[in-house]
Each structure stands twice: as C-alpha cells, then as structure tokens.
C-alpha cells in the first residue's frame, strides 16, 4: 500500500464502536449541512448500528487523543461490481470536522481505508467527490484516484 508517511501523535485512527454512534451522527449532520442535503437520522442510525454490529472495521474514525473527541469518519465498503464481477471497494461518508481540516488527518484515514479494502480483495476502489471541495479531490488524486465518470442526480 502507498504509505504517505504522515505521523500525527495527537490523532488516533481506529475502527468505530456502537458507543460512537451519537458522535458519528453529529459528523454526518455536519456533512449533510455542508451540501444542503437533508439528514435522515433514524434510518442512518439503523444502518450504522447494523454495520457496526456486523463489520465494525468498515467504519474508520479519527479521534483527538487528548479530549477523546471523534473528529473524522469514513465508511470503507466492499461488494461485487455488477459489470465486471470484480470486488469493488467504495469510500463513502468521508468527513473531517471543520475545525480539524488541513492537518493530514484525511490522509491517515484514506490510507487506513485503502489497507482495509485491500484486505477484502478489492480490485479497485471508488469514491464520490464534490467538485466544490478541491482539497478532497486533491487528497484522492494524491492516492492515485482519477475521474472516470460523473454522477447525475434528481430529487423526486
């Protein structure tokens, strides 16, 4: 795996636990507010509870060691690609709390996610990046991601 050689002694990257759900919900609320999207907390919490019970390693969090505050999260998911049949990895719900951005925490989290997805035998990994977040696009480009297609969406 590509190691970006970032060390942040005051930040710990680890798998989330059920006890972290409330803090993760708050990060998700911030993420949705950033894009003006509604946050459907109840179904999100149900899905996250199930995910944490069945595959906690897929929910990666960043914790500030001193105050034990969760300051970042992402979900590293894997499944079968419907077109090729290969195992596909996906990084979703990636957020660093606004007060902690620009400190290389995202680099540590993406590196951990890629290691996890590699252990799941993923052939390739996808993520969605918003063009209005150039730093996120730059981060994923640093890891070798490139734009392959765009996603169109419509509200019903």
Secondary structure, 3 states (H helix, E strand, C coil): CCCCCCCCCCEEEEECCHHHHHHHHHHHHHHHHHCCCCCCHHHHHHHHHHHHHHCHHHEEEEEECCCCEEEEEEEEEEEECCCCCCEEEEEEEEEECHHHCCCCHHHHHHHHHHHHHHHCCCCEEEECCCCCCHHHHHHHHHCCCCCCCCCCCCCC
